[in-house]
Amino acid sequence: MASKPIDDPGYFTADALKTYFAAKGITIDGAIQPVPPDAKPVLIATHSTRLADILRRLNKSSQNFMAEALDKLSGERLRQSQPNAVHGTSWEAGAQAARLFLTSHGIDAATLVMADGSGLSRDNRVTARMLTDLLAVMDTHPSAAVFRDSLPVGGVDGTLRRRFTDVKGRVLAKNRLDRRRPLPLRLHHPRRRPPRRLQHSEQRHQRRRRRPGEADGRRRRRDDPVSGQPR
């Protein structure tokens, strides 16, 4: 089926709305007419979702589109507050906003590379130290509760509902689809308060069974690569 461009988006939207209402038993009489250019808009209703609810949906189910939108929104907010300090596209401005947040909390952001807002790009770069420092900052941040509530809970919900089932409800983490990637997480220990913050990698390495005497030989070579004797 061939697509057709919309010549009049306003008329198209009004006609679609009128058709939808008619399907629900609501009839609108009269023809669709354009609004005069000098007419003042009439605000019927407004709806705004709380940022805490947006972050909860974003992190628990990995809504990449929402992450991209928030990245650009944070960049534009920074542009409005510091118009002379922000340059480039909305994505680039979002990266500047992220660096500003990190550096304002004493985190070294020199090695941060943000090619997008969702983290899907292979050009993104972030260090394990940066992530663990960020977790430590967010643990005492005024929005700490909002941040924790947005994370998937192992064995309970979100992208971790089928993982960490042996410690159900004790792991709060943000993972990626690639299991070899590092997994920033918070681990709730039943006998420790506050919860420990860990940087965990789920990459498993298969260990080859050593032959008899192999471990001792490796130990000697580490002691002295020339003589094999302890230093």
N, C-alpha and C positions, 0 to 999 in steps of 0.2 A: 504494500500500500504506500503510495507516494505521499509525502508530507506537504503541507500547504502553509505558507507563512501567514502570520496573523497581521493583517493590515491595520486593524483598529483594536489594540489590546483592551481599551476601556469598554467598547461595545461587546467584545467577546466575553469579558468577565461578567458584565451585567447580564448578558443572554444566558451564560452558563448558570449563574445564580438564579435567574428566573426559572430556568428549566428544572433546576434542582428543587426549588420550592414547590413547583407544580407537581413533581413526583411525590412530594410529601403531603400533598393535599392543600397547599397554600397557593392561592391564585393572586397574581399581581396584574391589575388592569392597566391598560395604556401602553403606549409604545416606548421603546428605549430611546432616550434623547441625551445628547451630549450636554455636559455641564458648561455653562459660559465661562470663559477664561477668568473673568473678574469675580466669579462667585466664590464665597468663602466655604471651605469644606466643613461638613457637619460630622463631628465625631460621635459615633454611635456607641462604641464600647472599646475598651482597651484590655489587654491581657498581657501580663508579664510573668514569666516563670522565674522563680528564685534561682540565683546562681548556685546555691547549694544543691538544688534539685537537678540542675543542668550537669554539674560536676559528678553527681552520683550516677546519673544515667551514662555519662560519658565514660567514666572510669570502669564501672562495673561491667558494661557490655561493649567496651572499646568502640565507641562511636567516633570514628575518625573524622567524619564530616563536621561534627560539632567541635572537635578539637581544632580543626583548621579555622572554623569561624571564630572561636575564642582567641586563637592566636592573632588573627587579623584585627579583632576587636581591641585586644590589649595594645596592639601596635597603634591603632588609630587614637585610642585614649591617650597614649604617650605623646602622639603627634599633637593633639589638642593642648596638652599641658606644656609641652616643650617644642613648639613648632620649628625653632631654629636648630634643634639638636637631632631631629629625626629626618632621615632622607631615605629615598627609595620606595619600594612597594610596601603594601600592607604586611606581607610576609616578612620582609626585611625589618620593618618597624616592630613586628612582633618579636623577632629575635633580639632586637635592641632592648625591648621591654623585659624579656627573660634575663638578659645579661644584667640589666639594672637591678632586678630583684635579687639575683644571686650575689652580686657585688655589694649591695646594700646590707646583706646579712653576712658579710665576711667570707663568701665562697669565691674561690678563684674560678672565673669564667673565661680565662684566656683560651682554653682549648675547646670551648663549646662551639660546635658547628650546627646550626639549625637551617636545614634546607626546606623544611616544611613545619607544620604545626602538629601533625599527627604522629610523626616518628616513623612513617613508612619508608621514607627515602633512604637509600643506602648511603647517601652522602652525609647523613647526620652523624655527629661524633659527640660522645659524652664519656667522661671517665667514671670509673667506679668510685673514686674519691669524691667526685662532685655529687654523685647520687647519695652517698652515705652522709655527706655534709648537709645535703638538702633535707634528708630524712630527719637528721638531728635538729635542724632549724625548725622544721614543721612540727616537731614533737612539742615545742614550747611556743609555737606561733599563736597569736590570737584566734586564728582560724583552724587550729589543730583539730578540733572536733569535726569540723566540716570536711577536712582532708581525710581523716580516718574513716568517717562514715561513707566516703565516696569510693573507697577501695573494695575490690572483691574480697570475699571471705572464703578461705579454703574449705571445701566440702559443703558450702552453704549456698552461695549465690554467684552471679556473674560468670566471668570467664574461668573462675576457679572452682566451680561447683562440683566438678568431677576430679579435682586434684586436691592433694593434702587431706584426703578423707580419713587418714589415720590420726590426724590431729585436727579434727573437724572443729571449726569455729575459733581456732587459735592462731591462724595465719591471715594477716591482712597484707595483700600484695598487689602489684600491678605487673602483669606479665605481657609477653608478646606471643604471637603465633609461633614464632621460631623458638623451640625449646632450648636451643643452644645459647640464646641470648641471656645476659644477666637478668636476674629477677629481684628488684628492690622489694623488700618486705619488712614487716613488723611481726615478730613472733611473740605471742602471749604465753609466758611460762606460768604454770599454776602457782608456783611458790616464789615468784619474783615480781617485784613492782619497782619501777614501771616496766612495761614490756621492753624486751631487747630489740634493738634495731640492727638488722643484718643486711649484708649485701650477698645474695646467694645466687649461684649459677647452677642450673639444673643439668648442665652438660655432664654426662656420665662417661667415665673413661674405663675401658675394660683392661684389667690388669693381667698381664701374662704371668703364669706360674713360674717361679724361678726354679732353676735346677739346683741340686745340692751343691753348696760351696759358692754359688754365684753371688749371694748377698755379701759374704765375707770379702770376696775379691773386689766388689764395688766399693766396699768400705775402705779397703787398703788403698785403692786408687785415689779415693777422695783425700786420704791422709797425706799421701806423697805420690804424685804421678810418676816419679822417677824410680824410687827404690821400692815403693809399696809398703814402706814401714811407717808407723805412726810418727808424727812430728813431735 
